[in-house]
């Protein structure tokens, strides 16, 4: 008796990308064993955001950097990160050099009332 080939298991993941003016999360159904790169390509997000260059873009899952060759799991949110316009360390150094005191959240503190 011939055994019918089993259907590949399909899982759902999300592909996320954000610009200052627009954020997108696309649900995508992919076969089990799909890589981050394959899932991103299958989402066709690069048609909507042609500035995404997978060869140089940083990617991750739920905020943790990952490799394009990593395998996605059901429910993963694959994130494509944009390059930072300003290095946060440099911004902090510049603020410190200007003598500004900051508080958590990035705003300036009021001068001490003494």
ChimeraX attribute file (.defattr): number of C-alpha atoms within 10 A of each C-alpha:
attribute: neighborCount
match mode: 1-to-1
recipient: residues
	/A:1	3
	/A:2	4
	/A:3	5
	/A:4	6
	/A:5	6
	/A:6	6
	/A:7	7
	/A:8	10
	/A:9	10
	/A:10	14
	/A:11	17
	/A:12	17
	/A:13	23
	/A:14	21
	/A:15	23
	/A:16	22
	/A:17	18
	/A:18	14
	/A:19	10
	/A:20	5
	/A:21	5
	/A:22	7
	/A:23	9
	/A:24	13
	/A:25	16
	/A:26	15
	/A:27	15
	/A:28	17
	/A:29	15
	/A:30	21
	/A:31	15
	/A:32	15
	/A:33	15
	/A:34	18
	/A:35	18
	/A:36	27
	/A:37	19
	/A:38	16
	/A:39	23
	/A:40	24
	/A:41	14
	/A:42	15
	/A:43	20
	/A:44	13
	/A:45	18
	/A:46	14
	/A:47	10
	/A:48	9
	/A:49	12
	/A:50	8
	/A:51	10
	/A:52	17
	/A:53	12
	/A:54	14
	/A:55	8
	/A:56	9
	/A:57	13
	/A:58	17
	/A:59	23
	/A:60	19
	/A:61	20
	/A:62	12
	/A:63	12
	/A:64	9
	/A:65	14
	/A:66	16
	/A:67	13
	/A:68	20
	/A:69	11
	/A:70	15
	/A:71	16
	/A:72	25
	/A:73	18
	/A:74	14
	/A:75	12
	/A:76	18
	/A:77	21
	/A:78	28
	/A:79	23
	/A:80	22
	/A:81	17
	/A:82	16
	/A:83	10
	/A:84	7
	/A:85	6
	/A:86	8
	/A:87	9
	/A:88	10
	/A:89	9
	/A:90	10
	/A:91	11
	/A:92	14
	/A:93	11
	/A:94	12
	/A:95	14
	/A:96	12
	/A:97	9
	/A:98	9
	/A:99	9
	/A:100	13
	/A:101	13
	/A:102	14
	/A:103	10
	/A:104	7
	/A:105	6
	/A:106	9
	/A:107	10
	/A:108	12
	/A:109	11
	/A:110	9
	/A:111	7
	/A:112	5
	/A:113	4
	/A:114	3
